[in-house]
């Protein structure tokens, strides 16, 4: 096999009809501006996806594709190359071909890079057999493999610098203390921490001071996992560095603070919300990570079924009224709200939002940040917004009676209002508005649709089939005891970090406010009656959506129980 033949990616993709000649010309022009590799530019422009590019390259070069998420590299093979070489060329030694120690299989982001292969050949003295791997997956693999080693190296370097600079005169000078905090090792430590979190799909980073260590945990697919631990002596430097880059007050350690960081990782912009909290062992910091483009999803990728998509579209067609998205914290409400706004965002409408905080910037939408210090609350911002000739108003969350009253008045006077509430189901949102002092006839007049949602973890490809037990069939609403029902359960592999799950999807309960439901709300009907009518009119409940996800082998019984336990008994 000739692994060294020269291949021009652009020409290859054109010859395979993956992209057109015109698209290649545009990508080559954009590549100079964006300063990305050609393949990355083609993907960014939406001309092709990573899978299409991978398949074309592998077929042309006659090489294998390697999924780095599921790879386990022995230390004796991994240590053949220095970290700097692997990061520079985005390569990882995998194993010896068929046990032959002279033949080294090498994962490469660019398998046409002959110079990198020559370097590996000179360094190791072994013949290289290239394999293709995604660049982002190689970076994430190196982060996982090297994170503990890198962290310890940075910690040692930081301590050494501290010892060299430690004398009485310098300890009394704020300037020198500040210089220590800004020193490169700590800057590198925080950057590595955030980059590794992004590449490992984490939504949150927890930095927690304990009695004898600093614990670092990532929340991945909704579950926390300990990643690293540091020496307690580093706490002050770590917290202060985070405070500096997130715009917090470094001199204030007694009260909670909030901040924000914008950071580029692998050419994608991420918005990081930072929160500090004083604890008995020192300040704890939580960083919530959101990709700027992550909120701007196509509605078809939210997890909505065909029927729910149709209902969602019908609700969005209303020119006035209130659309509510409900669910607990972390159930994806913001993503659904932003998706709805993106659908409604056309040049002939004026959209204004009031949020705390603004989670993502959307072109063409006027976004207002709540500022309690300047007395700019949801309610006061809303009053001003109504004088700005809006067509659509988005309220980050209806938290109090005053905000609810203004939102209802705005919807009745011809505005479309979209907002969130913290309730368990669609019908219980009506009760919450009643508790806030809104008259029933006003609720009935203003509401046009309510969407309740949860996020469930998706089973990894390592899932295993089995037959449901009689009790599980009962939970799934299957009355026929003799019917055999196949479901899947989590197993665990290298790809999913032995959790059995990889990624999450939404389950939804969408209630359009029909004439019959309006009548029930006006007549002060309870939650159960509203729910019964909505189901009679064809609403899929959260419980039914979760059951369907289990029967479709998307998720497990355990996940179904976890996300629907509060709706009612699973009988």
C-alpha positions, 0 to 999 in steps of 0.5 A, spaced: 500 500 500 502 506 498 501 511 504 505 516 501 501 518 495 500 526 495 492 528 495 489 534 494 483 534 499 479 539 495 480 536 488 479 529 491 472 531 494 470 534 488 472 528 484 467 524 489 462 529 488 462 531 495 462 538 493 462 542 487 468 546 484 464 552 485 464 550 493 471 549 493 473 555 490 469 559 495 472 554 501 479 556 498 477 563 499 474 563 506 480 559 508 485 565 508 480 569 512 478 564 517 485 561 518 483 554 518 485 547 515 481 546 508 477 541 511 475 545 517 473 551 512 468 546 508 465 543 514 464 550 517 461 553 510 456 547 511 458 544 504 460 537 507 460 534 514 466 530 517 463 523 516 463 525 508 470 527 508 473 521 512 470 516 508 473 520 501 480 520 504 480 513 507 477 510 500 482 514 496 488 512 501 486 505 502 487 507 510 482 505 516 478 510 520 480 510 528 475 513 533 479 516 538 474 516 543 474 508 544 481 507 543 486 504 549 493 506 547 498 502 551 503 506 555 509 503 552 507 505 545 504 512 547 511 514 550 514 513 543 513 520 542 513 526 546 507 530 547 509 536 543 510 532 537 503 529 538 500 536 539 503 539 533 502 534 528 495 532 531 498 524 531 497 519 536 501 512 536 496 506 537 499 500 537 504 495 533 501 492 526 499 485 528 504 485 533 510 487 529 514 492 533 517 495 527 510 497 524 507 502 528 500 504 527 499 512 527 492 516 528 493 522 524 488 528 523 492 529 516 494 522 513 497 526 507 502 529 512 508 526 509 513 530 513 510 528 520 510 520 518 518 522 516 519 525 523 515 519 527 520 514 523 526 518 525 524 518 532 522 511 533 525 507 528 519 504 526 515 504 519 509 508 520 502 505 518 497 511 518 490 511 520 485 517 519 482 520 526 478 526 527 482 532 529 478 534 535 478 527 537 485 526 537 485 533 542 480 530 547 484 524 547 491 527 549 487 531 554 485 525 557 491 521 557 496 527 559 491 532 563 494 529 570 501 529 568 500 536 565 497 538 571 502 536 576 508 539 571 504 546 572 503 545 579 510 543 580 513 549 576 508 554 580 511 552 586 518 552 584 516 559 582 513 561 588 519 558 592 524 563 588 520 569 589 518 568 597 521 573 601 518 578 607 519 584 602 515 581 596 510 578 601 508 585 603 507 588 596 501 587 592 504 588 585 508 582 586 503 578 589 499 580 583 505 578 578 505 571 582 497 570 580 498 572 573 504 567 572 504 563 566 503 556 570 496 558 573 494 561 566 496 555 563 492 550 568 486 554 567 486 554 560 488 547 559 482 545 564 477 549 560 479 546 553 479 539 556 472 540 559 470 542 552 473 537 548 470 532 553 463 535 552 462 537 559 457 542 561 460 545 567 466 545 571 466 544 579 472 547 582 471 545 590 476 546 596 476 540 600 479 539 607 486 536 604 485 537 596 482 541 591 477 537 587 475 538 580 469 535 577 466 535 570 458 534 569 458 530 562 451 528 560 448 531 566 452 527 571 458 529 575 465 525 574 471 527 578 477 528 573 483 531 577 485 533 584 490 539 586 494 541 592 490 545 597 496 551 596 494 552 589 487 554 591 488 562 592 492 562 585 486 558 581 481 562 584 484 569 583 486 567 576 479 565 574 476 571 578 481 576 573 479 573 567 471 573 568 471 580 571 470 579 578 472 582 584 479 579 587 479 582 593 472 580 595 472 573 598 466 573 603 460 573 598 458 570 592 460 573 585 458 572 578 462 573 572 463 571 565 469 569 560 468 568 552 474 563 550 476 560 543 477 552 543 478 549 537 476 555 533 469 555 536 467 560 541 464 558 548 461 563 553 462 561 560 458 563 566 462 563 572 459 563 579 463 563 586 461 561 593 465 561 599 465 555 603 468 553 610 474 550 606 475 556 601 471 559 595 468 554 590 467 556 583 463 553 578 463 554 570 458 553 566 460 552 558 455 554 552 457 554 545 455 560 542 452 556 536 449 551 541 443 555 542 442 556 535 439 549 533 435 547 528 428 545 531 429 538 528 435 536 532 431 538 539 429 531 539 421 533 537 417 527 534 414 529 527 407 530 531 410 534 536 414 538 530 407 540 527 404 542 534 411 546 535 410 550 528 402 551 529 404 554 536 409 559 533 404 561 528 401 565 533 402 573 532 400 574 539 399 571 546 404 567 551 408 561 549 411 558 556 417 553 556 417 549 563 421 544 566 427 544 572 434 547 571 438 544 566 432 541 562 434 545 555 429 550 556 434 556 554 435 552 547 428 551 546 427 558 547 433 560 542 430 555 537 423 558 537 426 565 537 431 563 531 425 561 527 421 567 528 427 572 527 425 575 520 427 582 518 420 584 518 419 583 526 422 587 532 424 582 537 427 584 544 429 579 550 430 581 557 435 575 560 439 574 566 444 572 564 444 573 556 446 566 554 447 567 547 448 573 542 443 572 536 444 577 530 438 581 529 435 580 536 435 586 541 437 583 547 437 586 554 441 584 560 438 584 567 442 589 572 440 589 579 445 594 581 442 599 576 435 597 578 434 594 571 429 588 573 425 583 569 419 588 570 422 595 569 426 592 563 419 590 560 416 596 561 421 600 557 421 594 552 413 595 551 415 603 549 420 600 543 415 598 538 416 590 539 413 584 535 416 579 540 418 579 547 422 574 550 423 574 558 428 569 560 424 567 566 417 569 569 419 569 577 414 574 580 407 576 580 409 583 577 413 580 571 407 575 570 402 581 570 406 585 565 407 579 560 400 577 560 398 585 559 403 585 553 400 579 550 393 581 550 395 588 547 398 584 541 405 582 542 407 575 542 411 573 549 415 567 550 418 565 556 420 560 561 417 557 568 420 552 573 414 547 573 413 540 572 408 539 567 404 543 562 398 543 566 401 545 572 404 552 569 396 554 569 396 553 577 403 557 577 400 563 574 394 563 578 399 563 584 402 569 582 395 572 582 393 572 575 386 572 574 383 565 570 380 569 564 386 573 563 390 566 563 385 563 558 386 569 554 393 570 554 396 563 553 397 560 546 401 554 548 405 550 553 412 546 552 414 542 558 421 538 557 426 534 560 433 531 557 434 524 557 441 520 556 442 517 550 444 509 550 451 508 547 452 504 541 455 499 546 448 498 549 445 491 550 438 488 548 434 484 553 426 482 554 422 487 559 420 484 565 413 484 567 414 490 572 417 494 566 412 492 561 407 495 566 411 501 567 411 502 559 404 501 559 403 494 555 397 491 558 399 484 554 403 480 559 404 475 554 407 480 549 415 479 548 418 486 549 425 488 547 428 494 550 436 496 551 440 497 557 446 501 559 453 496 558 459 501 558 465 501 554 471 506 552 467 510 548 462 512 553 467 512 559 464 506 562 457 510 563 453 506 558 450 513 555 453 518 550 449 525 549 442 527 551 436 528 547 429 532 549 423 529 551 417 533 550 409 535 552 406 540 548 400 543 550 396 548 545 391 552 548 385 550 545 378 553 546 376 547 550 382 548 555 381 556 555 374 554 557 377 549 563 382 555 565 376 560 565 372 555 570 378 554 574 378 547 573 384 543 576 390 540 573 388 533 572 382 536 568 386 540 564 391 534 563 385 529 561 382 534 556 389 535 553 390 528 552 383 527 549 385 532 544 392 528 542 397 531 547 403 526 548 405 526 556 412 527 558 411 520 561 409 517 554 414 521 550 419 517 555 416 510 554 417 511 547 424 513 547 425 506 551 421 502 546 425 506 541 431 503 544 434 511 545 434 510 552 433 506 558 428 504 563 432 507 569 433 514 565 425 514 564 424 513 571 429 518 573 426 524 568 418 522 570 418 520 577 415 527 579 409 527 574 405 521 577 406 514 579 409 510 573 403 505 574 
